[in-house]
Amino acid sequence: NPTGASILGSSSESLESSTSHSFIQAGSYTLNYAISIDGSNEDCVYQDSKTFYVGVEAEITGPSLICVGKGFDFSLEKDNASDTYSYNWAASAGMTLSDSSIPNPQIQAESLAVGESSLTLRLTNAEGCWIDDTHEVEVYEVISDFVISDSVLHCSPQEATLTSSNNDQINSWEWTIEESNTTTNQADTDASYTHSFTQTGLSDISLTISSQEGCTDT
């Protein structure tokens, strides 16, 4: 007589000699089974258990933000329950995969345009079970531009404030001010810089900005 059959990882239990269970979530499960023998002088209980895996699990991990001209690395985490898997990768326009049927294809993403892009995988195990996972990436562009508080200075010395215009994802600003006889290089962690101009004549100003993902523009 069955005294109980339960599946760890679910709420399913049965007192029948055979049972069925509908799995709705992938993962590792353990089936515990116990029987007792009628007609014996002593209580005889036999127990057994079996651990098995149900379904497929996969997750793509990588950066959620990159800049134009930069590629990115990603990793795939999956269950190891099946002996074999088949891989079917797909990517947004501008993203090239070296081989869409291998576990970790190389990605060329230098042609990605500004906006949302995605990398998608359908992973199928030897039993024919499959799962889809998508990794979204936002692509932005670094463009250097700035304004000056006064473009014509009537006194010497006189201060003017230089302010970077495009500062999303930017973490470094480097100003170069070339006056008549001197050059000033000012690296800063702020989008604004106030400079005291001491020499008459025209001055050339340039700004190089760098993003947290390593893209630069001047």
Salt bridges, closest charged atoms under 4 A:
ASP132 OD1 - ARG122 NE 2.80
GLU179 OE2 - HIS195 NE2 3.12
